[in-house]
């Protein structure tokens, strides 16, 4: 069985979806860079080990990332799932966990990297929006795509409504991607995502939910 950790900074709804999905692996830690992250209490109540590595206690990004990497490795984690982890990771950290570091982003990448993706989608007038689970590379919100989910942008949508529609899909696709990796059916190979199961239907890589 593979061990994985989940890194959070706040609410932790994706973390909850991952843990509730009973993935084929053991969650050996929920790690937050913020002591007040709401998701920590939820995890602790369910007996999942938690840790806080407060970025404010470190003199540099490199020092924080080194402590974070040490914590992850001490727990024996083979897979690192970023779930609303609001820190830019340094290149040495990303390289150290290459192929084992996964993120969820609330847009259909490569559209709308960075923050405020729902506002940007509304501002731009796209008709289709969504979320992306991807392996992490040193560029921000970038990397080989594992799964995407698309939702419609509807007349009258505001950012909160659109965010909620996207979030429902995040909670479906992140466990799907994590399950594929933990089960050994999905991996990063020469900067591309490879699903080893030939029977994997295309829907596994793009969900288009009926009715949003
Ligand atoms: C999600 O929208 C995720 O895609 C983004 O940050 C948000 C985190 O939400 N990276 P939560 O903490 O998982 O509820």
py3Dmol code that shows the C-alpha trace and the ligand (Angstrom):
import py3Dmol

protein = """\
ATOM      1  CA  UNK A   1       0.000   0.000   0.000  1.00  0.00           C
ATOM      2  CA  UNK A   2       1.307   3.436  -0.901  1.00  0.00           C
ATOM      3  CA  UNK A   3       1.521   6.276   1.569  1.00  0.00           C
ATOM      4  CA  UNK A   4       0.463   9.775   0.674  1.00  0.00           C
ATOM      5  CA  UNK A   5       0.286  13.193   2.340  1.00  0.00           C
ATOM      6  CA  UNK A   6      -2.084  16.066   1.670  1.00  0.00           C
ATOM      7  CA  UNK A   7      -0.877  19.659   1.906  1.00  0.00           C
ATOM      8  CA  UNK A   8      -3.449  22.329   2.753  1.00  0.00           C
ATOM      9  CA  UNK A   9      -3.616  25.986   3.735  1.00  0.00           C
ATOM     10  CA  UNK A  10      -7.292  26.483   4.552  1.00  0.00           C
ATOM     11  CA  UNK A  11     -10.746  24.969   4.404  1.00  0.00           C
ATOM     12  CA  UNK A  12      -9.632  21.608   3.082  1.00  0.00           C
ATOM     13  CA  UNK A  13     -12.719  20.486   1.180  1.00  0.00           C
ATOM     14  CA  UNK A  14     -10.581  18.729  -1.436  1.00  0.00           C
ATOM     15  CA  UNK A  15      -8.644  17.065   1.365  1.00  0.00           C
ATOM     16  CA  UNK A  16     -11.954  15.806   2.759  1.00  0.00           C
ATOM     17  CA  UNK A  17     -12.972  14.448  -0.636  1.00  0.00           C
ATOM     18  CA  UNK A  18      -9.636  12.636  -0.934  1.00  0.00           C
ATOM     19  CA  UNK A  19      -9.851  11.088   2.517  1.00  0.00           C
ATOM     20  CA  UNK A  20     -13.529  10.183   2.142  1.00  0.00           C
ATOM     21  CA  UNK A  21     -12.744   8.456  -1.156  1.00  0.00           C
ATOM     22  CA  UNK A  22     -10.904   5.646   0.651  1.00  0.00           C
ATOM     23  CA  UNK A  23      -8.046   5.666  -1.807  1.00  0.00           C
ATOM     24  CA  UNK A  24      -5.842   2.601  -2.245  1.00  0.00           C
ATOM     25  CA  UNK A  25      -3.164   4.025   0.040  1.00  0.00           C
ATOM     26  CA  UNK A  26      -2.675   5.374   3.529  1.00  0.00           C
ATOM     27  CA  UNK A  27      -2.911   9.073   4.319  1.00  0.00           C
ATOM     28  CA  UNK A  28       0.133   9.457   6.577  1.00  0.00           C
ATOM     29  CA  UNK A  29      -0.355  13.159   7.155  1.00  0.00           C
ATOM     30  CA  UNK A  30      -2.245  16.341   6.498  1.00  0.00           C
ATOM     31  CA  UNK A  31       0.321  19.116   6.595  1.00  0.00           C
ATOM     32  CA  UNK A  32      -0.545  22.803   6.708  1.00  0.00           C
ATOM     33  CA  UNK A  33       1.629  25.881   6.427  1.00  0.00           C
ATOM     34  CA  UNK A  34      -0.996  27.749   8.464  1.00  0.00           C
ATOM     35  CA  UNK A  35      -1.792  26.810  12.061  1.00  0.00           C
ATOM     36  CA  UNK A  36      -5.366  28.111  11.656  1.00  0.00           C
ATOM     37  CA  UNK A  37      -6.248  25.999   8.596  1.00  0.00           C
ATOM     38  CA  UNK A  38      -9.775  24.713   9.209  1.00  0.00           C
ATOM     39  CA  UNK A  39      -9.028  21.400   7.515  1.00  0.00           C
ATOM     40  CA  UNK A  40      -6.608  20.384  10.278  1.00  0.00           C
ATOM     41  CA  UNK A  41      -9.367  19.868  12.836  1.00  0.00           C
ATOM     42  CA  UNK A  42     -11.466  17.826  10.385  1.00  0.00           C
ATOM     43  CA  UNK A  43      -8.510  15.509   9.721  1.00  0.00           C
ATOM     44  CA  UNK A  44      -7.571  15.176  13.380  1.00  0.00           C
ATOM     45  CA  UNK A  45     -11.150  14.258  14.291  1.00  0.00           C
ATOM     46  CA  UNK A  46     -10.914  11.368  11.861  1.00  0.00           C
ATOM     47  CA  UNK A  47      -7.636  10.120  13.280  1.00  0.00           C
ATOM     48  CA  UNK A  48      -5.502  11.330  10.373  1.00  0.00           C
ATOM     49  CA  UNK A  49      -2.126  12.590  11.639  1.00  0.00           C
ATOM     50  CA  UNK A  50      -1.666  16.322  11.173  1.00  0.00           C
ATOM     51  CA  UNK A  51       1.318  18.662  11.247  1.00  0.00           C
ATOM     52  CA  UNK A  52       1.864  22.381  10.936  1.00  0.00           C
ATOM     53  CA  UNK A  53       4.965  23.829   9.359  1.00  0.00           C
ATOM     54  CA  UNK A  54       4.382  27.547   9.670  1.00  0.00           C
ATOM     55  CA  UNK A  55       6.079  29.311   6.778  1.00  0.00           C
ATOM     56  CA  UNK A  56       6.360  32.473   8.896  1.00  0.00           C
ATOM     57  CA  UNK A  57       8.862  30.687  11.138  1.00  0.00           C
ATOM     58  CA  UNK A  58      11.394  30.317   8.315  1.00  0.00           C
ATOM     59  CA  UNK A  59      13.808  32.945   7.011  1.00  0.00           C
ATOM     60  CA  UNK A  60      13.462  31.952   3.378  1.00  0.00           C
ATOM     61  CA  UNK A  61      11.392  29.962   0.914  1.00  0.00           C
ATOM     62  CA  UNK A  62      14.272  27.489   0.583  1.00  0.00           C
ATOM     63  CA  UNK A  63      14.387  26.884   4.336  1.00  0.00           C
ATOM     64  CA  UNK A  64      10.613  26.342   4.513  1.00  0.00           C
ATOM     65  CA  UNK A  65      10.647  23.965   1.570  1.00  0.00           C
ATOM     66  CA  UNK A  66      13.527  21.987   3.062  1.00  0.00           C
ATOM     67  CA  UNK A  67      11.604  21.538   6.327  1.00  0.00           C
ATOM     68  CA  UNK A  68       8.477  20.568   4.411  1.00  0.00           C
ATOM     69  CA  UNK A  69      10.360  17.995   2.356  1.00  0.00           C
ATOM     70  CA  UNK A  70      11.926  16.528   5.493  1.00  0.00           C
ATOM     71  CA  UNK A  71       8.497  16.209   7.132  1.00  0.00           C
ATOM     72  CA  UNK A  72       7.033  14.491   4.064  1.00  0.00           C
ATOM     73  CA  UNK A  73       9.925  12.061   3.819  1.00  0.00           C
ATOM     74  CA  UNK A  74       9.920  11.328   7.556  1.00  0.00           C
ATOM     75  CA  UNK A  75       6.329  10.173   7.146  1.00  0.00           C
ATOM     76  CA  UNK A  76       7.325   7.815   4.364  1.00  0.00           C
ATOM     77  CA  UNK A  77       5.028   9.449   1.812  1.00  0.00           C
ATOM     78  CA  UNK A  78       5.443   8.464  -1.810  1.00  0.00           C
ATOM     79  CA  UNK A  79       2.792  10.824  -3.158  1.00  0.00           C
ATOM     80  CA  UNK A  80       2.198  14.488  -2.283  1.00  0.00           C
ATOM     81  CA  UNK A  81      -1.258  15.914  -2.991  1.00  0.00           C
ATOM     82  CA  UNK A  82      -1.563  19.703  -2.917  1.00  0.00           C
ATOM     83  CA  UNK A  83      -5.117  20.644  -1.978  1.00  0.00           C
ATOM     84  CA  UNK A  84      -5.486  24.385  -1.669  1.00  0.00           C
ATOM     85  CA  UNK A  85      -1.867  24.730  -0.564  1.00  0.00           C
ATOM     86  CA  UNK A  86      -1.227  28.429  -1.042  1.00  0.00           C
ATOM     87  CA  UNK A  87       2.567  28.514  -1.217  1.00  0.00           C
ATOM     88  CA  UNK A  88       4.719  28.693  -4.303  1.00  0.00           C
ATOM     89  CA  UNK A  89       7.160  25.789  -4.084  1.00  0.00           C
ATOM     90  CA  UNK A  90      10.803  26.183  -5.043  1.00  0.00           C
ATOM     91  CA  UNK A  91      12.331  24.366  -7.975  1.00  0.00           C
ATOM     92  CA  UNK A  92      14.504  22.070  -5.786  1.00  0.00           C
ATOM     93  CA  UNK A  93      11.381  20.950  -3.914  1.00  0.00           C
ATOM     94  CA  UNK A  94       9.453  20.312  -7.114  1.00  0.00           C
ATOM     95  CA  UNK A  95      12.357  18.369  -8.644  1.00  0.00           C
ATOM     96  CA  UNK A  96      12.748  16.293  -5.477  1.00  0.00           C
ATOM     97  CA  UNK A  97       9.157  15.091  -5.769  1.00  0.00           C
ATOM     98  CA  UNK A  98       8.950  14.989  -9.547  1.00  0.00           C
ATOM     99  CA  UNK A  99       6.249  12.612 -10.743  1.00  0.00           C
ATOM    100  CA  UNK A 100       4.955  12.335  -7.179  1.00  0.00           C
ATOM    101  CA  UNK A 101       3.660  15.884  -6.702  1.00  0.00           C
ATOM    102  CA  UNK A 102       0.095  16.660  -7.799  1.00  0.00           C
ATOM    103  CA  UNK A 103      -2.055  19.785  -7.636  1.00  0.00           C
ATOM    104  CA  UNK A 104      -5.650  20.756  -8.292  1.00  0.00           C
ATOM    105  CA  UNK A 105      -6.325  24.105  -9.909  1.00  0.00           C
ATOM    106  CA  UNK A 106      -9.744  25.717 -10.340  1.00  0.00           C
ATOM    107  CA  UNK A 107      -9.615  26.362 -14.086  1.00  0.00           C
ATOM    108  CA  UNK A 108      -9.155  24.475 -17.316  1.00  0.00           C
ATOM    109  CA  UNK A 109      -5.409  24.944 -17.593  1.00  0.00           C
ATOM    110  CA  UNK A 110      -3.580  26.391 -19.400  1.00  0.00           C
ATOM    111  CA  UNK A 111      -6.325  29.030 -19.165  1.00  0.00           C
ATOM    112  CA  UNK A 112      -6.350  31.147 -16.037  1.00  0.00           C
ATOM    113  CA  UNK A 113      -3.320  30.141 -13.959  1.00  0.00           C
ATOM    114  CA  UNK A 114      -2.876  31.949 -10.637  1.00  0.00           C
ATOM    115  CA  UNK A 115      -5.564  33.359  -8.364  1.00  0.00           C
ATOM    116  CA  UNK A 116      -9.133  34.622  -8.990  1.00  0.00           C
ATOM    117  CA  UNK A 117      -9.782  32.140 -11.761  1.00  0.00           C
ATOM    118  CA  UNK A 118     -13.583  32.346 -11.564  1.00  0.00           C
ATOM    119  CA  UNK A 119     -13.587  36.126 -11.830  1.00  0.00           C
ATOM    120  CA  UNK A 120     -11.212  35.837 -14.781  1.00  0.00           C
ATOM    121  CA  UNK A 121     -13.443  33.288 -16.499  1.00  0.00           C
ATOM    122  CA  UNK A 122     -16.485  35.551 -16.118  1.00  0.00           C
ATOM    123  CA  UNK A 123     -14.541  38.606 -17.209  1.00  0.00           C
ATOM    124  CA  UNK A 124     -13.241  36.861 -20.309  1.00  0.00           C
ATOM    125  CA  UNK A 125     -16.628  35.487 -21.236  1.00  0.00           C
ATOM    126  CA  UNK A 126     -15.635  31.851 -21.694  1.00  0.00           C
ATOM    127  CA  UNK A 127     -18.640  29.540 -22.000  1.00  0.00           C
ATOM    128  CA  UNK A 128     -16.834  26.579 -20.486  1.00  0.00           C
ATOM    129  CA  UNK A 129     -14.830  26.593 -17.257  1.00  0.00           C
ATOM    130  CA  UNK A 130     -13.653  23.865 -14.912  1.00  0.00           C
ATOM    131  CA  UNK A 131     -10.769  22.407 -12.981  1.00  0.00           C
ATOM    132  CA  UNK A 132      -7.549  20.545 -13.632  1.00  0.00           C
ATOM    133  CA  UNK A 133      -5.553  17.957 -11.722  1.00  0.00           C
ATOM    134  CA  UNK A 134      -1.948  17.989 -12.891  1.00  0.00           C
ATOM    135  CA  UNK A 135       1.548  16.891 -12.006  1.00  0.00           C
ATOM    136  CA  UNK A 136       3.501  19.871 -10.706  1.00  0.00           C
ATOM    137  CA  UNK A 137       6.400  21.362 -12.624  1.00  0.00           C
ATOM    138  CA  UNK A 138       8.512  24.347 -11.562  1.00  0.00           C
ATOM    139  CA  UNK A 139       6.248  26.852 -13.394  1.00  0.00           C
ATOM    140  CA  UNK A 140       3.244  27.998 -11.393  1.00  0.00           C
ATOM    141  CA  UNK A 141      -0.026  26.167 -12.138  1.00  0.00           C
ATOM    142  CA  UNK A 142       1.535  24.252 -14.945  1.00  0.00           C
ATOM    143  CA  UNK A 143       2.345  20.664 -15.668  1.00  0.00           C
ATOM    144  CA  UNK A 144       1.142  17.524 -17.396  1.00  0.00           C
ATOM    145  CA  UNK A 145      -2.608  17.164 -17.029  1.00  0.00           C
ATOM    146  CA  UNK A 146      -4.076  14.063 -15.382  1.00  0.00           C
ATOM    147  CA  UNK A 147      -7.809  14.849 -15.340  1.00  0.00           C
ATOM    148  CA  UNK A 148      -9.993  17.824 -16.163  1.00  0.00           C
ATOM    149  CA  UNK A 149     -13.654  18.505 -15.531  1.00  0.00           C
ATOM    150  CA  UNK A 150     -15.625  21.065 -17.496  1.00  0.00           C
ATOM    151  CA  UNK A 151     -18.707  22.968 -16.403  1.00  0.00           C
ATOM    152  CA  UNK A 152     -20.817  25.483 -18.286  1.00  0.00           C
ATOM    153  CA  UNK A 153     -20.698  29.180 -17.486  1.00  0.00           C
ATOM    154  CA  UNK A 154     -24.359  30.176 -17.278  1.00  0.00           C
ATOM    155  CA  UNK A 155     -26.014  33.537 -17.825  1.00  0.00           C
ATOM    156  CA  UNK A 156     -26.273  35.339 -14.508  1.00  0.00           C
ATOM    157  CA  UNK A 157     -23.401  33.432 -12.898  1.00  0.00           C
ATOM    158  CA  UNK A 158     -21.347  35.269 -10.312  1.00  0.00           C
ATOM    159  CA  UNK A 159     -17.913  34.183  -9.112  1.00  0.00           C
ATOM    160  CA  UNK A 160     -19.247  32.422  -6.024  1.00  0.00           C
ATOM    161  CA  UNK A 161     -21.833  30.416  -7.940  1.00  0.00           C
ATOM    162  CA  UNK A 162     -19.338  29.443 -10.585  1.00  0.00           C
ATOM    163  CA  UNK A 163     -16.773  28.505  -7.932  1.00  0.00           C
ATOM    164  CA  UNK A 164     -19.306  26.235  -6.242  1.00  0.00           C
ATOM    165  CA  UNK A 165     -20.132  24.504  -9.540  1.00  0.00           C
ATOM    166  CA  UNK A 166     -16.430  23.944 -10.226  1.00  0.00           C
ATOM    167  CA  UNK A 167     -15.741  22.800  -6.652  1.00  0.00           C
ATOM    168  CA  UNK A 168     -18.291  19.989  -6.940  1.00  0.00           C
ATOM    169  CA  UNK A 169     -16.266  18.677  -9.877  1.00  0.00           C
ATOM    170  CA  UNK A 170     -12.965  19.146  -8.031  1.00  0.00           C
ATOM    171  CA  UNK A 171     -14.252  16.773  -5.389  1.00  0.00           C
ATOM    172  CA  UNK A 172     -14.874  14.133  -8.060  1.00  0.00           C
ATOM    173  CA  UNK A 173     -11.792  14.410 -10.226  1.00  0.00           C
ATOM    174  CA  UNK A 174      -9.109  14.783  -7.546  1.00  0.00           C
ATOM    175  CA  UNK A 175      -9.877  11.398  -5.957  1.00  0.00           C
ATOM    176  CA  UNK A 176     -10.117   9.913  -9.455  1.00  0.00           C
ATOM    177  CA  UNK A 177      -6.617  11.142 -10.332  1.00  0.00           C
ATOM    178  CA  UNK A 178      -5.134  10.159  -6.964  1.00  0.00           C
ATOM    179  CA  UNK A 179      -6.674   6.710  -7.219  1.00  0.00           C
ATOM    180  CA  UNK A 180      -5.107   6.227 -10.652  1.00  0.00           C
ATOM    181  CA  UNK A 181      -1.646   7.134  -9.381  1.00  0.00           C
ATOM    182  CA  UNK A 182      -1.857   5.159  -6.147  1.00  0.00           C
ATOM    183  CA  UNK A 183      -3.137   2.103  -7.995  1.00  0.00           C
ATOM    184  CA  UNK A 184      -0.214   2.355 -10.422  1.00  0.00           C
ATOM    185  CA  UNK A 185      -2.474   2.994 -13.414  1.00  0.00           C
ATOM    186  CA  UNK A 186      -1.322   6.547 -14.022  1.00  0.00           C
ATOM    187  CA  UNK A 187       2.195   7.922 -14.039  1.00  0.00           C
ATOM    188  CA  UNK A 188       4.402  10.657 -15.395  1.00  0.00           C
ATOM    189  CA  UNK A 189       6.695   9.478 -18.161  1.00  0.00           C
ATOM    190  CA  UNK A 190       8.963  11.841 -20.114  1.00  0.00           C
ATOM    191  CA  UNK A 191       6.816  14.825 -19.102  1.00  0.00           C
ATOM    192  CA  UNK A 192       3.591  13.189 -20.241  1.00  0.00           C
ATOM    193  CA  UNK A 193       0.834  11.513 -18.304  1.00  0.00           C
ATOM    194  CA  UNK A 194       0.430   7.868 -19.156  1.00  0.00           C
ATOM    195  CA  UNK A 195      -2.578   5.797 -18.120  1.00  0.00           C
ATOM    196  CA  UNK A 196      -1.407   2.205 -18.217  1.00  0.00           C
ATOM    197  CA  UNK A 197      -4.867   0.684 -18.373  1.00  0.00           C
ATOM    198  CA  UNK A 198      -5.811   0.469 -22.045  1.00  0.00           C
ATOM    199  CA  UNK A 199      -9.408   0.089 -21.017  1.00  0.00           C
ATOM    200  CA  UNK A 200      -9.414   3.571 -19.451  1.00  0.00           C
ATOM    201  CA  UNK A 201     -12.128   5.422 -21.336  1.00  0.00           C
ATOM    202  CA  UNK A 202     -11.528   8.989 -22.489  1.00  0.00           C
ATOM    203  CA  UNK A 203     -14.101  10.109 -19.931  1.00  0.00           C
ATOM    204  CA  UNK A 204     -11.486   9.424 -17.280  1.00  0.00           C
ATOM    205  CA  UNK A 205      -9.428  12.301 -18.526  1.00  0.00           C
ATOM    206  CA  UNK A 206     -12.288  14.727 -19.131  1.00  0.00           C
ATOM    207  CA  UNK A 207     -15.529  14.718 -17.269  1.00  0.00           C
ATOM    208  CA  UNK A 208     -18.302  16.830 -18.685  1.00  0.00           C
ATOM    209  CA  UNK A 209     -21.057  16.636 -16.093  1.00  0.00           C
ATOM    210  CA  UNK A 210     -24.604  16.704 -17.326  1.00  0.00           C
ATOM    211  CA  UNK A 211     -26.299  19.847 -16.113  1.00  0.00           C
ATOM    212  CA  UNK A 212     -23.130  21.141 -14.429  1.00  0.00           C
TER     213      UNK A 212
END
"""
ligand_1 = """\
14
LIG
C -9.744 24.823 -4.553
O -10.572 25.541 -5.407
C -8.507 24.342 -5.276
O -8.745 24.058 -6.608
C -7.582 25.519 -5.158
O -7.827 26.058 -3.879
C -9.143 25.711 -3.458
C -8.986 24.999 -2.165
O -10.217 24.681 -1.579
N -6.225 25.130 -5.385
P -10.263 23.617 -0.411
O -9.322 24.089 0.674
O -9.865 22.301 -0.975
O -11.685 23.632 0.055
"""
view = py3Dmol.view(width=600, height=400)
view.addModel(protein, "pdb")
view.setStyle({"model": 0}, {"cartoon": {"style": "trace"}})
view.addModel(ligand_1, "xyz")
view.setStyle({"model": 1}, {"stick": {}})
view.zoomTo()
view.show()
